[in-house]
Amino acid sequence: MPAEFNRAQFVFSIDGTALDVSAIHREGDKASILFLHGFGSTKEDYADIVRYPEFAGHPFVAYDAPGCGETHCADLSKISIPFLMETALAVLDRVGFERFHLVGHSMGGLTALMLAHRYPERVISFVDIEGNIAPEDCFLSRQIVEHPRDGVQQFFRDFIERARLAPAYASALYSASLWHKVRAEAVGGIFRSMVDLSDNGDLMTKFLGLPFPRMFMYGNQNASLSYLNHIREQGVDLVEIPDCGHFPMYSNPALMWRAIAGFHRRAG
């Protein structure tokens, strides 16, 4: 079968830690797109971009974050949101994207926010799919504090079981592959970093201060987020995805992709 995107392995080091990053990408002559997946997901969350003609001609890259999917990280204890941001910069360097649309979900949304805040001149637009911008967004990552366990393996098993039983769209589906997609030894560092930044990183100020078009996408099950009206008043596009919780790419992907495409058209 003809390949609609390419697979690649990018080998480099971040802070002395060797990485072998598994990615999918394609070339094109329109604006580039960088996709960052959430905790417990992989690059394949975004592979269906090739199914939507609205994105024809747009080069893109998506990759498995360190600790996830097919990416190998030599020291899982080093992984944090700043580490993931540096990984994103290295991948951008490998594919040669100078300016790009930025799309991040959950953990990837927080990573994207830190990247956009540091290098705003490189970002055309930012689609934040329930990425952390306030302390209340830590409903997954704060479990590292609220449900401590003596060992990383036991914590992750318990986390997976809570996800399986959660009364939210696609949560059981999400839980089914967690053990295969994430190394348990990476979980603590990622979660503690997410909680620390959400509580102490002034994320809302960073998000609202970005000087380019921003969209915040959320599932209708999370329409009670306290800051939605506030960020709308500050010029952020809001998109509520029906029949959806935290995972629009699993619950309502067609609407997610069309919303992103429409936003990119408006953002130029």
NORCORGI-V533243 format. One record per run of one state. SS is the DSSP state (H for helix, E for strand, C for the rest). FROM is the first residue (numbers start at 0). TO is the last residue. If there is no record, write none. Layout:
ss = [SS | SS]
from = [FROM | FROM]
to = [TO | TO]
This chain:
ss = [C | E | C | E | C | E | C | H | C | H | C | E | C | E | C | E | C | H | C | H | C | E | C | H | C | H | E | C | H | C | H | C | H | C | H | C | H | E | C | H | C | H | C | E | H | C | H | C | E | C | H | C | H | C]
from = [0 | 5 | 14 | 16 | 26 | 31 | 36 | 42 | 51 | 52 | 55 | 59 | 63 | 67 | 68 | 71 | 73 | 75 | 78 | 80 | 95 | 99 | 105 | 106 | 118 | 119 | 122 | 129 | 134 | 137 | 142 | 146 | 151 | 165 | 170 | 176 | 177 | 181 | 182 | 183 | 200 | 202 | 208 | 212 | 219 | 222 | 227 | 233 | 236 | 241 | 247 | 251 | 252 | 267]
to = [4 | 13 | 15 | 25 | 30 | 35 | 41 | 50 | 51 | 54 | 58 | 62 | 66 | 67 | 70 | 72 | 74 | 77 | 79 | 94 | 98 | 104 | 105 | 117 | 118 | 121 | 128 | 133 | 136 | 141 | 145 | 150 | 164 | 169 | 175 | 176 | 180 | 181 | 182 | 199 | 201 | 207 | 211 | 218 | 221 | 226 | 232 | 235 | 240 | 246 | 250 | 251 | 266 | 267]
